[in-house]
Amino acid sequence: MSEISLRGYVDYIQDRLERDAFTEVVAQCRHVLETFPKYTEIYKLLARALLEQEGYQDATDLFQRVLSADPSDFVAHVGISECYHESGAIDQAIWHLERAFEQVPNNVELQEEIKRLY
């Protein structure tokens, strides 16, 4: 059996996510979490895949878990904002986008999205 580093495995999962293989990403992430249950990078990938599959509540829970470990995580704030937006919770979506904007204040796309939600 061949071995792969954890970083290599994460890169592989990210590649699958970029290729829209969401079902595979979910399965691979759950497999990694069996061995590394506190690895927040995997939670973000899993949440992003679930978000793309319109599993907004599950994705929100996972992004919230990431934010519990790192309250300033940019990806988690943007992701959870999208979940809230899709669920109709616009105030929460704006709040999280504002937290992401605090991390990257020169992001024009983020500025435009905040304006759009207002």
Secondary structure as GFF3:
##gff-version 3
##sequence-region A 1 118
A	DSSP	alpha_helix	6	18	.	.	.	ID=ss1
A	DSSP	alpha_helix	22	35	.	.	.	ID=ss2
A	DSSP	alpha_helix	40	52	.	.	.	ID=ss3
A	DSSP	alpha_helix	56	69	.	.	.	ID=ss4
A	DSSP	alpha_helix	74	86	.	.	.	ID=ss5
A	DSSP	alpha_helix	90	103	.	.	.	ID=ss6
A	DSSP	alpha_helix	108	117	.	.	.	ID=ss7
###
